[in-house]
Amino acid sequence: MERKRTLSKIQDRVMASANHKNFTNTNNLEYNQIGNQGAEALAKFLPGTQIQTLHLGENQIGVAGTQALAKALPGTQIQTLDLYYNQIGSEGTEALAQSLPGTKIQTLSLGGNHISDRGAQALAKVLPDTQIHTLDLYGSQISYETRALLKKKFPT
């Protein structure tokens, strides 16, 4: 019951953002345990809003939620996306990587998401075609070779 109330509260806040284009440019929705269902609901409302910064850390968002967000991102104004300490893994990271070239994202935080070489390599491949200048992969399980590849593609 508590999760349903929390999810409803999140949906109400996102709907307010969607209906009030100037509601806020920054939305901090950290620690709300919205999970995949909440991320999918959020993804429906994001396109067309003026949200530029979205903090979704520690929300138990998995692959399905990340895939929904990834599909929505190209239709948003989001420049800073914080997904730290969720459960997106490499599969979710690959979905994000595919959408990043079509977004306005400049800062991407994915630390603590169990990202392996596969996910990090997908990011490395698209980074030159994105606007990203800050990337956080703290705690990812990536090899020295993949780190070198990221550094080569993304030297800062």
ABEGO torsion letter per residue (X at the ends): XAAAAAAAAAAAAAAAAAABAAABABBBABGAGAEAAAAAAAAAAABGBABABBBABGAGBBAAAAAAAAAAAAABABABBBABGBAAEAAAAAAAAAAAAABABABBBABGAGBBAAAAAAAAAAAAABABABBBABGBBBBAAAAAAAAAABAX
